[in-house]
């Protein structure tokens, strides 16, 4: 997956969602460790992680759609196998 695509999608997430993804997925913290670091109950870490991953997936799909639309409009990449395919 394109690094810029992921970074662009991450920027659309709320601070709470970015924080929980950083703690659990980048730092590799356990739910209990992330809960202490973030100052929230473990259940909140689990819930935020679930919703953050969902929101990240939607943001990535939206960013892909914007990029495909731009590529088609400018004529660049229009012949690639994935152009206009979702």
C-alpha positions as a printed Julia matrix, in Angstrom:
86×3 Matrix{Float64}:
   0.0    0.0     0.0
   1.18   3.5    -0.82
   2.7    5.26    2.22
   1.34   8.66    1.13
  -2.12   7.16    0.8
  -2.04   5.9     4.4
  -0.58   9.15    5.77
  -3.22  11.19    3.98
  -5.95   8.94    5.39
  -4.48   9.12    8.91
  -4.66  12.92    8.81
  -8.44  12.7     8.47
  -8.87  10.77   11.73
  -9.65  12.36   15.07
  -6.83  12.86   17.56
  -8.22  10.06   19.75
  -8.25   7.63   16.85
  -4.71   8.53   15.75
  -3.46   8.16   19.33
  -4.95   4.72   19.86
  -3.64   3.46   16.51
  -0.19   4.81   17.33
  -0.13   3.13   20.74
  -1.55  -0.24   19.71
  -0.34  -0.69   16.15
   2.85   1.33   15.85
   4.25   1.07   19.38
   2.84  -2.43   19.85
   1.39  -1.6    23.27
  -1.1   -3.97   24.83
  -4.63  -2.77   25.52
  -3.73  -2.36   29.21
  -0.56  -0.39   28.4
  -2.38   1.84   25.93
  -5.14   2.44   28.49
  -2.61   3.67   31.05
  -0.78   5.84   28.5
  -3.99   7.38   27.17
  -5.64   7.66   30.58
  -8.78   5.77   29.58
 -10.32   2.39   30.51
  -9.24  -0.71   28.51
 -12.72  -0.99   27.02
 -12.35   2.5    25.58
  -9.05   1.49   23.96
 -10.77  -1.5    22.35
 -13.71   0.57   21.17
 -11.55   3.39   19.8
  -9.31   0.9    18.04
 -12.31  -0.71   16.35
 -13.78   2.6    15.19
 -10.37   4.01   14.25
  -9.6    1.06   11.97
 -13.03   1.35   10.38
 -12.58   5.1     9.82
  -9.07   4.53    8.45
 -10.39   2.0     5.94
 -13.08   4.41    4.79
 -10.56   7.25    4.51
  -8.22   5.07    2.43
 -11.08   4.11    0.11
 -12.07   7.77   -0.25
  -8.47   8.82   -0.96
  -8.12   6.07   -3.57
 -11.3    7.32   -5.21
  -9.97  10.88   -5.32
  -6.69   9.71   -6.83
  -8.43   7.59   -9.49
 -10.69  10.49  -10.41
  -7.67  12.8   -10.71
  -5.76  10.27  -12.81
  -8.68   9.8   -15.2
  -9.32  13.54  -15.47
  -5.68  14.29  -16.26
  -5.23  11.26  -18.48
  -2.39   9.86  -16.38
  -2.7    6.26  -15.34
  -5.91   5.75  -17.27
  -4.58   2.55  -18.82
  -3.42   0.93  -15.6
  -5.17  -2.33  -14.68
  -6.71  -0.76  -11.57
  -7.93   2.5   -13.09
 -11.59   3.06  -12.27
 -11.83  -0.29  -10.48
 -13.06  -0.43   -6.9
